[in-house]
Amino acid sequence: MNYLFHILVMIGIYVILTQSLNLVMGYTGLLSVCHAAFYGIGAYASTLLMTGWGVNFFVALPVAVIVSVLLSFVVSIPSLRLKGDYFVLATLGFQAIIFGIMYNWVSFTRGPYGIPGIPIPTLFGFAFDSPASYTLLSLGLAALVVTFIYLITSSQFGRVLRAIREDEIATQALGRNTVLFKTTAFALGAGIAAIAGSLYAGYVRYIDPTSFTVAESLFLVTILAIGGSGNIQGPVVGTIILVLLPEVLRFLRIPDTIAPNIRMMLYALALILVVIYRPRGIAGEYGFE
Amino acid sequence: MLLQLLANGLCAGALYAIVALGFGLIYRTTGVFHFAHGAVYTVAAYLLYLFGATMGVPTIGAVVIALIGAAVAGVLSEVVVYRPIARRISSPLATLIGSFGIYLFTVNAIALIFGNETKVLRPGVDITFSFGPIVLTRFQLLAFLAFVAVFVGFLLFKRTQLGRLLLAFADNPMLVEVLGWNTSTIRIGVFAAGSILAGIAASLSALDVGMDPYVGMSALLMSAVAVIVGGVKVFEGAIVGGILLGIVQSLVVWRLSARWMDVFTFIILVLFLLLRPEGLLGKAVRLEEAR
């Protein structure tokens, strides 16, 4: 039963991550490969607040979101004026810089040693210390995020984002400040990713930089490419499939030493097949066409 | 001391320049942001290990096999992945996602077969040569010589009929097709040539410091940064960018530590994207001329 709860917690965290990337990649059409950096920024910001100053989880979480949003401007303000591949490369650069800082600034982040002993989140005296209660927290936050994304993307704001995705110059010609819209979408995506980061930190209670690498960013892009993006259901479908796949492999009794590689190969193969034969993913609306 | 650092940087930069020239060649002519160039690099290194170290093929022979293997890997990614994507969809970002797929698949397959740990081809310390105040190892010297050979070869190639065809293809593939050339053959040729360049650098680096399955990623990132720094529009940009990166990194190692090398490299990238996206050798163009 606890095993099932664990999977549900992870699905909650990854739904938050992929939905936030969906806002950037699926709705706005910006391929960002630094989403794991914001995930990490969220995890580190709330962890440092909780362990360093004894701040409560539910206070640390919004602060982490704000930190992540502010840092998102560091990427978006210079690079959102860039097009296509250049934007991807700029986000890749940011990802590498953030990872480098997490890994090398030992006096601040403890670097490769990671930060242990992250306190359990408590709300008005209720501790989320059982698997069942954490599942509730994770899926609850995920539901909030999905609702929020659904609301903003079905509003006028969301329509402008989709218009930018389809034809940025035409959108500009219609009098929209597209850079402002893209910056906002990117900042919202970064902020929401920080929620997932805090949730992850409070759950595993030990973080180190290896959870927030370029490979993790590529994994998030993979989930969206396979599940689909540009609507609400695509990322959820992708997340459920890709989070469950390793568990299926576990039942096939593939040795632990090679399981991660086999898993990544399957993901990669699925990614290639999807891009060639079904660019919109399993349930998505947009596929860089 | 400073001279020695500059020489070290130049030799490291020579390898970056070779990989970056391959990456830039592919990017400029086909428009594919060939992320899997890193995978091609890794394939070459491991072929060298497989044939050179475990099967006892003489080093020269193993290098030749590695280069052929690299070319095959590059051509396969074009034929199996990029071409079908190009046939269906037009956005270059879809091709880039496909390229991520090739990279992830190849690197994990290699890790599965050979394991994650570092493999070394040469035990102990390398032979060194002194030039006045500068001391260079044999492989640093080889890297530099390979770079000079590639550079000269490239300059000569640019003047040939084929070289000019390539420049024309980079500017307007459709027009080259109208002139009666088979563009898919040209693309295959470009992927083979670019991959061989990656293979050369991979072999030299593998012989010197060994390899792990993730060497290709840093090689790819360095070459992408070198191409942007030097200028995408100009083939020589990759060479200038590569050498510059090597020297800057060697200075970072001197003033700070090797751990901050990547961070600095990407700060340079971001500064260039911000302030001079056309690169050192590029010229600013109007939006409608840019591709």
Interface residues (C-beta under 8 A of the other chain):
Chain A: L31 P78 S79 L82 K83 G84 D85 Y86 V88 L89 A90 L92 G93 F94 A96 I97 G100 I101 Y103 N104 V214 A215 L218 V221 T222 A225 I258 P260 N261 I262 M264 M265 Y267 A268 L269 L271 I272 V275 I276 P279 G287 F288 E289
Chain B: F33 V81 P84 I85 R88 I89 S90 S91 P92 L93 A94 L96 I97 G98 F100 G101 I102 Y103 L104 F105 N108 A109 A111 L112 M217 L221 A224 V225 I228 R259 W260 D262 V263 T265 F266 I267 L269 V270 L273 L274 P277 A290
